[in-house]
Amino acid sequence: MPAIAETVSLGLPVAIDRIDRELKKLWSEGEGAMTRASLMNLAVYSEESGSLTRNTRLLARITENHACRAIVIGADPRAKNDRMEAWISAHCHLSRAGTKRVCSEQISFLLEGAMVKLLPSIVFSQLDSDLPLYLWWQSEFAEPMDPQLWSWIDRLIYDSQSWRDFNAQIRLVEMAQREAKQRIVLCDLNWTRLVHFRLAFAQFFDHPGSHHHFREIKNASIIFGNGFRSTAILFVGWLAAQLGWEIRSEKNAGRIELENSDGETVRIQLQEKGDDAPIASFTAQSHGIEFQVTQAECGDLLEVCRSKLGEVPARQVLPSSENDPVKLMSEELMRGGPHHVYLRAVEKVRELL
């Protein structure tokens, strides 16, 4: 019987034309002790060596809270020989009542050489009924963008933090969205990293009496971790999109200049620091008032404070996002609807990324 969630084995090797038959056998053998559950199709594509095992380990954790049919693809389009292999397995977790194992099935594929071109056919042939299809694309996008693939996808999940050329990649993503006639919802895990940080800063202005500070912000600073400059710039894009600011500076490693809705300049300093946190802190000054959001030393909380310059601030704590792929994916999978604010933020700062 195929391996379950306690292991990282790919499971039982199967012939491509026997996948359905072997899955039925899996559930019949586990009848009574196992219950199959699925709320979505989650396909994961990677071209990194060893990705099948790594993603199997991630899915064992993701399926604790998000039951799905997982389709995991490890691809090597540069391989000299053509090869295709498949495995089936199940990720099982005890139900809340603790009496049955609730299981999500996983179908894994290794594609090498010309077999990578079969990706759309493989994904479509393994979908679970009419459930939505989420595609987690872990590699960089490349032309040509296959319209057959994108036309079936409901949510495209990627991480722009790892992109070497943001503009080239986002153009390909937008091309995929056009091919799907705008059906695809774009889900950037680099944006998901900012969810709690954005909420922490926005809560300063929950009361309408604080809104005048938006127009009075003249200086701000962001400290970000090594390799997370794009995360910091997306945060600036969010501020600009929400407050009606416009970028007025060229690419600059240390500073971004914007113009607010009153035509006045806002300067944001950028500082990269060797830290595990994608965003270590954001500080903004508005007419003698300082607003600050800082990653707490414990790593899973944010410290927030508002004070007059020179005063000792009274700090409060709020939840923080964690830079863990499973937690980022769980955060993304819990959120529905289109990400309009993300698209507006990208449009504001795409030339700086």
PEKAFEN-V781765 format. One record per residue. RES is the residue in one letter. PSI is psi in radians with two decimals (999 if undefined). D_FIRST is the distance of its C-alpha to the first C-alpha in whole Angstrom. Layout:
res=(RES,RES)
psi=(PSI,PSI)
d_first=(D_FIRST,D_FIRST)
This chain:
res=(M,P,A,I,A,E,T,V,S,L,G,L,P,V,A,I,D,R,I,D,R,E,L,K,K,L,W,S,E,G,E,G,A,M,T,R,A,S,L,M,N,L,A,V,Y,S,E,E,S,G,S,L,T,R,N,T,R,L,L,A,R,I,T,E,N,H,A,C,R,A,I,V,I,G,A,D,P,R,A,K,N,D,R,M,E,A,W,I,S,A,H,C,H,L,S,R,A,G,T,K,R,V,C,S,E,Q,I,S,F,L,L,E,G,A,M,V,K,L,L,P,S,I,V,F,S,Q,L,D,S,D,L,P,L,Y,L,W,W,Q,S,E,F,A,E,P,M,D,P,Q,L,W,S,W,I,D,R,L,I,Y,D,S,Q,S,W,R,D,F,N,A,Q,I,R,L,V,E,M,A,Q,R,E,A,K,Q,R,I,V,L,C,D,L,N,W,T,R,L,V,H,F,R,L,A,F,A,Q,F,F,D,H,P,G,S,H,H,H,F,R,E,I,K,N,A,S,I,I,F,G,N,G,F,R,S,T,A,I,L,F,V,G,W,L,A,A,Q,L,G,W,E,I,R,S,E,K,N,A,G,R,I,E,L,E,N,S,D,G,E,T,V,R,I,Q,L,Q,E,K,G,D,D,A,P,I,A,S,F,T,A,Q,S,H,G,I,E,F,Q,V,T,Q,A,E,C,G,D,L,L,E,V,C,R,S,K,L,G,E,V,P,A,R,Q,V,L,P,S,S,E,N,D,P,V,K,L,M,S,E,E,L,M,R,G,G,P,H,H,V,Y,L,R,A,V,E,K,V,R,E,L,L)
psi=(2.51,2.73,2.67,-2.96,-0.36,-0.23,2.99,0.34,2.52,-0.27,-2.48,2.12,2.38,2.67,2.56,-0.69,0.04,0.20,-0.88,-0.73,-0.73,-0.56,-0.73,-0.68,-0.69,-0.85,-0.57,-0.64,-0.51,0.16,2.31,-0.68,-0.36,2.42,2.16,2.36,2.53,2.20,-0.21,2.87,2.18,1.83,2.39,2.17,2.29,2.57,0.16,2.51,2.36,0.16,-0.51,-0.82,-0.75,-0.77,-0.51,-0.71,-0.73,-0.73,-0.51,-0.58,-0.72,-0.70,-0.10,-0.58,-0.15,1.56,2.39,2.94,2.04,2.29,1.85,2.17,2.14,2.12,2.56,1.50,-0.24,-0.01,2.52,-0.55,2.59,2.26,2.53,2.21,2.75,2.64,2.71,2.58,3.10,2.40,1.98,2.42,2.52,2.42,2.92,-0.55,-0.29,0.30,-0.53,2.69,2.13,2.15,2.48,2.31,2.61,2.32,2.15,2.49,2.42,2.11,2.26,2.58,-2.38,-0.29,-0.37,-0.50,-0.28,0.05,-0.91,-0.77,-0.70,-0.81,-0.87,-0.66,-0.27,0.12,2.53,1.81,-2.29,0.42,2.64,2.67,2.08,2.23,2.06,1.80,1.92,-0.04,3.04,2.59,2.62,2.63,2.67,2.58,2.00,1.92,-0.48,-0.66,-0.86,-0.42,-0.29,-0.18,2.36,-0.75,2.19,2.05,2.28,3.05,1.78,-0.20,-0.53,-0.05,2.35,-0.53,1.65,-0.83,-0.72,-0.73,-0.76,-0.52,-0.69,-0.68,-0.75,-0.58,-0.74,-0.71,-0.69,-0.70,-0.57,0.18,0.79,0.25,-0.54,2.35,2.18,2.19,1.84,2.04,-0.38,-0.54,-0.66,-0.58,-0.43,-0.05,-0.98,-0.53,-0.73,-0.74,-0.68,-0.72,-0.68,-0.52,-0.35,-0.45,0.39,-0.63,2.30,-0.48,-0.22,-0.13,-0.42,-0.37,-0.42,-0.78,-0.27,-0.04,2.15,-0.49,2.54,2.88,2.53,2.27,2.19,2.78,2.86,2.22,0.02,0.53,-0.72,-0.56,-0.77,-0.72,-0.61,-0.62,-0.73,-0.71,-0.68,-0.81,-0.82,-0.74,-0.70,-0.53,-0.01,0.51,2.71,2.44,2.33,0.07,2.75,3.08,2.27,2.26,-0.49,-0.17,2.57,2.27,2.34,2.91,2.20,-3.10,-0.26,0.08,0.18,2.70,2.40,2.19,2.23,2.07,2.43,2.30,2.15,2.33,2.45,1.49,2.65,-0.47,2.29,-0.83,2.03,-0.64,2.70,2.25,2.34,2.44,2.40,1.79,0.97,-0.04,2.35,2.27,2.29,2.37,2.16,2.43,2.18,2.74,-0.50,-0.34,-0.40,0.26,2.71,2.41,2.23,2.50,2.64,2.23,2.82,2.56,2.31,-0.27,2.69,2.07,2.63,2.05,2.49,2.87,2.53,2.82,2.66,2.63,2.65,2.49,1.05,2.24,-0.62,-0.77,-0.62,-0.77,-0.73,-0.71,-0.75,-0.71,-0.36,-0.24,2.21,3.14,2.92,2.67,1.22,-0.69,-0.68,-0.79,-0.67,-0.66,-0.76,-0.73,-0.58,-0.66,0.19,-0.51,-0.22,-0.16,999)
d_first=(0,4,7,9,13,14,13,14,12,12,8,7,11,12,15,18,18,15,14,15,13,10,10,12,9,7,10,11,8,9,12,15,13,12,15,15,18,20,24,24,22,23,23,23,25,26,28,28,26,23,23,19,18,21,20,17,18,21,19,17,20,22,19,21,24,23,20,20,18,18,19,19,21,23,26,28,31,33,31,33,30,28,25,22,18,15,12,10,8,10,12,13,16,18,21,24,25,22,20,17,15,16,14,15,13,13,14,16,18,20,24,27,30,31,28,28,31,28,27,28,27,23,24,25,23,20,22,21,24,27,26,28,27,27,27,27,29,29,32,35,36,38,40,40,38,36,37,34,32,34,35,32,31,32,32,32,32,33,35,38,39,37,40,42,44,44,46,45,41,42,44,41,39,42,42,39,40,43,41,39,42,42,39,37,37,37,35,36,35,38,40,37,38,41,41,42,44,46,46,47,50,51,51,55,56,55,58,60,63,61,61,64,62,60,64,65,62,64,61,58,56,52,50,47,44,44,43,43,46,45,43,47,48,46,47,51,50,49,52,54,52,53,57,58,58,59,58,61,60,59,56,57,55,57,58,57,60,60,63,62,64,67,67,67,65,62,61,57,57,54,53,50,49,46,44,40,41,42,45,47,49,52,55,58,61,63,67,67,64,60,57,54,50,49,45,46,45,42,40,39,42,45,49,51,55,58,61,65,65,66,65,62,59,58,54,51,47,45,41,40,37,35,35,31,29,26,29,31,29,28,32,32,29,31,35,35,38,40,41,45,46,44,45,49,48,47,50,52,51,49,52,52,48)
